[in-house]
């Protein structure tokens, strides 16, 4: 067996991976919207259309994702950096003053997002310190614009894109 890398080196190497920024959303059993900023998102398969998103196991909203049959992924545009901050730092009331709507599954979709994916939960796997949500995409829509990118612990703009 190989010895695992130490956390500091792993974290530093991960910071060198440029990624888009998303807000992953769902509804509680009582219909309240919940969501958080997630950079660990990726498409998995075209046929069937599958995506995954990872949420920290200690996230206070994880229970809502475990109890809901659906979730949505909102890919933020470079003009939505403020939403990334709100959905990562604000402890309560994250949807106050946020323009959002419901569509096919009811999971909150953010107006102005570059792309949205509504998903039916296929599986939630617990690995390490995260829960991995695997979703079957039942609705997707994209819009023109530039993505909000994250690299080396900071927001970035794509040059020449």
Rosetta blueprint (number, residue, H / E / L):
1 X L
2 X L
3 X L
4 X L
5 X L
6 X L
7 X H
8 X H
9 X H
10 X H
11 X H
12 X H
13 X H
14 X H
15 X L
16 X L
17 X L
18 X L
19 X E
20 X E
21 X L
22 X E
23 X E
24 X E
25 X E
26 X E
27 X E
28 X L
29 X L
30 X L
31 X L
32 X L
33 X E
34 X E
35 X E
36 X E
37 X E
38 X E
39 X L
40 X L
41 X E
42 X E
43 X E
44 X E
45 X E
46 X L
47 X L
48 X L
49 X L
50 X E
51 X E
52 X E
53 X E
54 X E
55 X E
56 X E
57 X L
58 X L
59 X L
60 X L
61 X L
62 X H
63 X H
64 X H
65 X H
66 X H
67 X H
68 X L
69 X L
70 X E
71 X E
72 X E
73 X E
74 X E
75 X E
76 X L
77 X E
78 X H
79 X H
80 X H
81 X H
82 X H
83 X H
84 X H
85 X H
86 X H
87 X H
88 X H
89 X H
90 X L
91 X L
92 X L
93 X L
94 X L
95 X L
96 X L
97 X L
98 X L
99 X L
100 X E
101 X E
102 X L
103 X L
104 X L
105 X L
106 X L
107 X L
108 X L
109 X E
110 X E
111 X L
112 X L
113 X L
114 X L
115 X E
116 X E
117 X E
118 X E
119 X E
120 X E
121 X E
122 X E
123 X E
124 X E
125 X E
126 X E
127 X E
128 X L
129 X L
130 X E
131 X E
132 X E
133 X E
134 X E
135 X E
136 X E
137 X E
138 X E
139 X E
140 X E
141 X E
142 X E
143 X L
144 X L
145 X L
146 X L
147 X E
148 X L
149 X E
150 X E
151 X E
152 X L
153 X L
154 X E
155 X E
156 X E
157 X L
158 X L
159 X L
160 X L
161 X L
